[in-house]
Amino acid sequence: RDDRGHAAVDDLSLAVRAGEIVAIAGVQGNGQTELVQAITGLHQVDSGSVTVAGRSVVGDDPREIYRAGVAHVPEDRLDDGLVVGFTVAENLVLNSYWDAPFSRGLNLDGDAIVQNADSHVADFDIRTPSIYNDVGHLSGGNQQKVIAAREFSRPGVKLIVAAQPTRGLDVGSIEYIHRRIVDARDAGAAVLIVSSELDEVMALADTIAVMYRGRIVGTLAPEEATFERLGLLMGGAHPEEARPEEVAAAATPGGTEGAS
């Protein structure tokens, strides 16, 4: 349910396989945020099941879901993905600082945290004056690289859930994040992307699912997808049943927003 108690995700069934990118397209506000939060343990589930590699994670807290192999790129990197005021090095262990090698009992291992940061800054081309720099001082693209480095690089990742992974980024950063997502898929991870950008959905997805009013209203292979078909599904219309003028409207700039 959403914050007002209304059903936000309703009668939805979805499978994401290892080595596959499933992209959910839809106008923002149709339950995508709640779906991601339910999968990652940030939102209570009223009924239904979420299984990762055969293990049910419903009712688990985010730390337990993390340990089950789920990585999460949240849709708002500043509110949910990073701690502004913390260093780049500290943000790179936000999801694992309680485990070895980053902690020993109640004490953090500073050397291990520094080595981890140096490695990720090099591997993910994070442009920062220093690993001790406040993450809030980085550009949006480099902040997103910090999140990607933290989430994609840890061992044992089975599922990556990425919500609006390139929102607000420049072209170079978008291409870099896309490349890392494809690399994760090719390494065997299951990848679920939620995006309102149709170009992104069509560029990355092995399977495209369209979400409208909390449900999957259509599932397409990339070769079947067009901007017109996706736009109509996003607005709640079935492409084969739509009138010619509706198809024409969806094909024009702003057509998708008008249909919504």
C-alpha positions in Angstrom: 0.0 0.0 0.0 1.1 3.6 -0.5 1.4 6.2 2.2 -2.3 6.9 2.2 -3.2 3.2 2.7 -4.3 2.6 -0.9 -3.3 -0.5 -2.8 -0.2 0.6 -4.8 0.9 -2.9 -6.1 -2.0 -5.2 -6.8 -2.1 -8.7 -8.3 1.3 -8.3 -9.8 3.4 -11.3 -10.9 6.9 -11.0 -12.2 10.0 -13.2 -12.7 13.6 -12.0 -13.3 16.0 -14.7 -14.3 19.8 -14.9 -13.8 21.6 -13.3 -16.7 18.5 -11.3 -17.7 17.5 -7.6 -17.5 13.8 -7.0 -17.0 12.9 -3.3 -17.3 9.6 -2.0 -15.9 8.3 1.0 -17.8 5.6 3.3 -16.6 4.6 6.8 -15.7 5.9 7.6 -12.2 3.3 7.0 -9.5 1.8 3.7 -10.7 3.3 1.6 -7.9 6.9 1.3 -9.1 8.3 2.9 -6.0 6.3 0.7 -3.7 7.2 -2.4 -5.7 11.0 -1.7 -5.3 10.6 -0.9 -1.6 8.7 -4.1 -1.1 11.4 -6.2 -2.8 14.2 -4.6 -0.9 12.5 -4.7 2.5 11.8 -1.0 2.9 8.0 -1.4 2.7 5.7 -3.8 4.4 4.0 -6.4 2.2 0.3 -7.2 2.9 0.2 -10.4 1.0 2.1 -12.3 -1.7 5.6 -13.6 -1.9 9.0 -12.4 -2.9 11.7 -15.1 -3.5 15.3 -14.7 -4.3 17.1 -17.8 -5.6 14.3 -19.9 -4.0 14.4 -18.1 -0.6 11.5 -16.1 0.6 12.5 -12.6 1.8 9.0 -11.3 2.7 9.2 -9.9 6.3 13.0 -9.8 6.2 14.7 -6.5 7.1 16.9 -4.8 4.5 20.1 -6.1 6.0 18.8 -9.7 5.7 17.7 -9.1 2.2 21.2 -7.7 1.4 22.7 -10.9 2.7 20.4 -12.9 0.5 22.2 -11.4 -2.5 20.0 -8.4 -3.3 21.7 -5.1 -4.4 19.7 -1.9 -4.5 20.2 1.3 -6.5 17.5 3.6 -5.1 15.6 6.2 -7.2 16.8 9.1 -5.1 20.5 8.9 -4.7 20.8 11.8 -2.1 17.8 10.9 0.1 18.2 7.1 0.0 21.5 6.1 -1.6 24.1 8.2 0.1 24.8 10.0 3.4 25.8 13.6 2.5 28.4 14.7 5.1 30.1 11.3 5.1 33.2 10.7 3.0 33.4 8.8 -0.3 35.1 6.0 1.6 32.4 5.8 4.2 29.6 5.8 1.7 31.3 2.9 -0.1 30.7 0.6 2.9 27.3 1.7 4.0 25.8 -1.7 3.2 28.6 -3.8 4.6 30.5 -1.9 7.4 29.2 -4.3 10.0 30.9 -7.3 8.3 34.5 -8.4 7.9 36.9 -7.1 6.7 35.4 -3.7 7.6 34.8 -4.3 11.2 36.2 -6.2 14.1 33.7 -6.5 16.9 32.6 -3.0 17.7 35.5 -1.3 15.9 35.8 -0.3 12.3 38.9 -1.3 10.4 40.1 1.9 8.8 42.8 0.3 6.7 40.3 -2.1 5.1 37.8 0.8 4.4 40.6 2.8 2.7 41.7 -0.1 0.6 38.2 -0.8 -0.5 37.6 2.9 -1.4 40.9 3.1 -3.4 40.0 0.0 -5.3 36.4 1.1 -6.2 37.5 4.7 -7.1 39.9 3.2 -9.6 37.6 0.4 -10.9 34.5 2.6 -11.3 36.3 5.8 -12.5 34.9 7.9 -9.6 36.2 11.4 -10.1 37.0 12.8 -6.6 39.9 14.8 -5.2 40.2 12.3 -2.4 38.4 9.3 -0.9 38.0 11.5 2.2 36.1 14.1 0.2 32.4 14.7 1.3 30.3 12.6 -1.2 27.9 15.6 -1.4 30.6 17.6 -3.2 30.7 15.2 -6.1 28.8 15.6 -9.3 25.6 13.7 -9.8 27.3 11.2 -12.1 30.1 10.5 -9.7 27.6 10.1 -6.8 25.8 7.5 -8.8 29.1 5.8 -9.5 29.7 5.5 -5.8 26.4 3.8 -5.4 27.0 1.5 -8.4 30.5 0.6 -7.0 29.1 -0.2 -3.6 26.2 -2.3 -4.9 27.5 -4.0 -8.0 30.9 -5.1 -6.8 30.3 -7.0 -3.7 30.5 -10.8 -4.0 27.4 -13.0 -4.1 25.0 -10.6 -5.8 22.1 -12.5 -7.2 19.6 -9.7 -7.9 20.2 -6.0 -8.7 17.2 -3.8 -8.3 17.9 -0.4 -9.9 15.3 2.4 -9.8 15.7 5.3 -12.1 19.4 4.5 -12.3 20.4 7.4 -14.6 17.9 10.1 -13.6 19.5 13.6 -13.8 22.9 12.3 -15.2 24.9 13.6 -18.1 25.3 11.5 -21.3 28.7 10.2 -20.4 27.6 9.1 -16.9 24.4 7.5 -18.4 26.5 5.4 -20.8 28.8 4.4 -18.0 26.0 3.2 -15.7 24.3 1.4 -18.6 27.6 -0.4 -19.3 28.0 -1.5 -15.7 24.4 -2.8 -15.6 25.0 -4.9 -18.7 28.3 -6.2 -17.3 26.4 -7.3 -14.1 23.9 -9.1 -16.2 26.6 -10.8 -18.3 28.3 -11.9 -15.0 25.1 -13.8 -14.1 23.1 -11.4 -12.0 19.4 -11.0 -12.4 18.7 -7.3 -13.0 15.4 -5.5 -12.4 15.3 -1.9 -13.7 12.5 0.6 -13.1 12.7 3.6 -15.4 10.4 6.2 -16.8 12.8 6.8 -19.7 11.7 4.7 -22.7 15.1 5.1 -24.4 16.7 3.5 -21.4 14.2 0.7 -21.2 14.5 -0.1 -24.9 18.3 0.1 -24.8 18.9 -2.2 -21.8 16.0 -4.7 -21.5 15.9 -8.3 -22.4 12.2 -8.2 -21.4 10.0 -5.1 -21.0 7.1 -5.0 -18.6 4.7 -2.0 -18.4 3.2 -1.1 -15.1 0.0 0.8 -14.8 -2.1 1.3 -11.6 -0.1 -1.3 -9.7 -0.3 -4.0 -12.3 1.7 -5.4 -15.2 -0.5 -4.6 -18.2 1.9 -5.8 -20.9 5.1 -7.7 -21.4 7.1 -7.3 -24.6 10.3 -8.5 -26.1 12.6 -5.6 -27.2 12.0 -6.3 -30.8 8.3 -6.0 -30.3 8.5 -2.7 -28.4 7.9 0.6 -30.1 7.5 4.0 -28.4 3.8 4.0 -29.6 3.0 0.6 -28.0 4.8 1.4 -24.8 3.2 4.8 -24.6 -0.3 3.4 -25.0 0.3 0.7 -22.4 1.7 3.2 -20.0 -1.5 5.2 -20.4 -3.7 2.2 -19.7 -4.7 1.6 -23.4 -4.1 -1.7 -25.1 -2.3 -1.0 -28.4 -4.4 -3.4 -30.5 -7.6 -1.8 -29.2 -6.6 1.8 -29.5 -8.1 4.1 -32.1 -5.9 5.5 -34.9 -6.0 9.0 -33.4 -4.7 7.6 -30.1 -1.8 6.0 -31.8 -1.0 9.2 -33.6 -1.2 11.2 -30.3 1.2 8.8 -28.6 3.6 9.1 -31.4 3.9 12.9 -31.1 6.2 14.6 -28.6 4.4 14.7 -25.2 2.0 12.0 -26.3 2.9 9.6 -23.5 2.4 12.3 -20.9 -0.9 13.2 -22.4 -2.1 9.6 -22.3 -1.2 9.3 -18.6 
